[in-house]
Amino acid sequence: LHRMSVAQALEFYGPVREILRTKLRGVVAAKATAVLEKALGFAIPAPEAEKLGELLCPAFGEDQFENIVEFMSGRRPSQCPLEEREIPGTEKCIALVYDGIDAVAKIRDVLGPTDPTKAPPGSIRREFGSNVMVNAAHASDSPENAQRELKIVNVGDNHLRRVAEAFYAKP
């Protein structure tokens, strides 16, 4: 059982931060354009829509990153004082290690795509996920990232064992 701190979540999900700040430009442009066209009552030309994406994407991406960190730790980094970032978060998860030949590919196949609506029937994410954020499970995308992520969550500390032993030791 693991309670990820804000610091751990920042490190764990850090590699996606810049991707979110830059790669969602088209999505942001489309959403902003639709809202503004409806509110203002006229069509926004494509060059201006593109500029909206460029202008708003970094802020949108940063907000999405903060949502991920909050989902995993219970706190938004921007609202967490530096001196509290190492405190275990309020959200709980279980870190499981799947090991063996082609472990990353095999577990990712069992989980299915990140978006549960695109996952095949019977996959973990299709059966238990709700959306891209609440998709039931995380799986590393490479053996190298698996090693990096295992260190961040201190997978060597078997907290679940202590919880199970305490539970079954009760009269």
C-alpha positions in Angstrom: 0.0 0.0 0.0 1.5 3.3 -1.0 0.7 6.9 -0.3 2.5 9.0 -2.9 3.9 12.3 -1.8 3.6 15.4 -4.0 7.4 15.2 -4.4 7.2 11.6 -5.6 4.3 12.3 -7.9 6.2 15.3 -9.4 9.2 13.0 -10.1 7.2 10.0 -11.2 5.1 11.9 -13.7 7.7 14.6 -14.5 8.5 13.2 -17.9 5.0 13.9 -19.2 4.9 17.5 -18.0 6.5 19.0 -21.1 4.5 16.7 -23.4 1.3 18.0 -21.9 2.5 21.6 -22.2 3.2 21.3 -25.9 1.5 18.3 -27.6 -2.1 19.3 -26.8 -2.0 22.4 -28.9 -4.6 21.2 -31.4 -7.0 20.0 -28.7 -6.7 23.3 -26.8 -7.1 25.3 -30.0 -10.3 23.4 -30.9 -11.9 23.8 -27.5 -11.0 27.5 -27.2 -12.2 28.2 -30.7 -15.5 26.4 -30.1 -16.2 28.3 -26.8 -15.2 31.7 -28.3 -17.2 31.2 -31.5 -20.3 30.3 -29.5 -19.8 33.2 -27.0 -18.9 35.8 -29.7 -21.2 34.6 -32.4 -18.7 34.5 -35.3 -16.3 32.0 -36.9 -12.7 32.3 -35.8 -10.2 32.0 -38.7 -7.8 29.1 -38.6 -4.6 31.3 -38.1 -6.2 32.9 -35.0 -7.4 29.5 -33.7 -3.8 28.2 -34.1 -2.5 31.2 -32.1 -5.1 30.4 -29.4 -3.6 26.9 -29.1 -0.1 28.2 -28.9 -1.0 30.8 -26.3 -3.2 28.5 -24.1 -1.6 25.1 -24.4 1.2 25.6 -21.9 -1.3 26.7 -19.2 -3.7 23.9 -20.1 -0.9 21.3 -20.1 0.3 22.5 -16.7 -3.2 22.3 -15.3 -3.5 18.7 -16.6 -0.2 17.8 -15.0 -1.4 19.3 -11.7 -4.5 17.2 -12.0 -2.4 14.0 -12.4 -0.3 14.9 -9.4 -3.4 15.7 -7.3 -5.1 12.5 -8.4 -2.1 10.4 -7.2 -1.1 12.4 -4.1 -4.2 14.2 -3.0 -2.6 17.7 -3.4 -1.9 20.1 -6.3 1.8 21.0 -6.4 1.0 24.7 -6.7 -1.0 24.6 -3.5 1.5 22.5 -1.5 4.2 24.4 0.4 7.7 23.1 -0.4 8.3 21.9 3.2 5.2 19.6 2.9 6.0 18.0 -0.5 7.7 14.9 1.1 4.7 14.1 3.3 2.8 11.0 2.2 -0.3 11.9 0.3 -3.9 11.2 1.2 -4.5 8.9 -1.8 -3.7 5.2 -1.6 -2.5 2.9 -4.3 -1.0 -0.6 -4.6 2.3 -0.9 -6.4 2.7 -4.3 -8.0 5.8 -5.5 -9.9 5.3 -7.7 -12.9 8.7 -9.3 -13.7 10.0 -11.5 -16.4 10.8 -11.7 -20.1 9.0 -8.9 -22.0 7.2 -7.9 -18.8 6.5 -4.4 -20.0 4.9 -5.5 -23.2 2.9 -8.3 -21.6 1.4 -6.2 -18.8 0.6 -3.3 -21.1 -1.2 -5.8 -23.3 -3.2 -7.1 -20.3 -4.1 -3.6 -19.2 -5.0 -2.3 -22.7 -4.7 1.3 -24.0 -4.7 4.2 -21.5 -8.1 5.3 -22.7 -10.6 2.7 -21.4 -13.0 3.4 -24.2 -10.4 2.2 -26.7 -9.4 -0.8 -24.7 -10.5 -4.2 -25.8 -13.2 -6.1 -23.8 -11.7 -8.1 -20.9 -8.7 -5.8 -20.5 -8.2 -4.3 -17.0 -8.7 -0.7 -18.2 -11.8 -1.5 -20.2 -13.4 -3.4 -17.3 -12.3 -1.2 -14.4 -11.3 2.2 -15.9 -13.5 5.2 -16.2 -11.5 7.7 -18.3 -8.0 8.5 -19.3 -7.2 9.8 -15.8 -9.1 7.1 -13.8 -7.9 4.2 -16.0 -7.4 1.6 -13.2 -3.7 1.1 -13.6 -0.3 2.5 -14.6 2.3 0.5 -16.5 5.8 1.6 -17.3 6.4 2.1 -21.0 10.0 0.7 -21.0 12.2 -1.4 -18.7 14.3 1.7 -18.0 11.2 3.7 -16.9 10.1 0.8 -14.8 13.4 0.9 -12.9 13.1 4.6 -12.4 9.5 4.4 -11.2 10.2 1.5 -8.9 12.8 3.6 -7.1 10.5 6.6 -6.7 7.7 4.6 -5.0 10.2 2.6 -2.9 8.8 -0.7 -4.1 11.2 -2.6 -1.9 9.3 -1.4 1.2 6.5 -4.0 1.4 3.8 -2.0 3.2 1.0 -4.3 2.0 2.6 -7.2 3.8 2.5 -5.3 7.1 -1.2 -4.4 6.6 -2.1 -8.0 5.8 -0.2 -9.4 8.8 -1.8 -6.8 11.1 -5.2 -7.7 9.8 -4.8 -11.4 10.1 -3.2 -11.2 13.5 -6.4 -9.7 15.0 -8.4 -12.1 17.2 
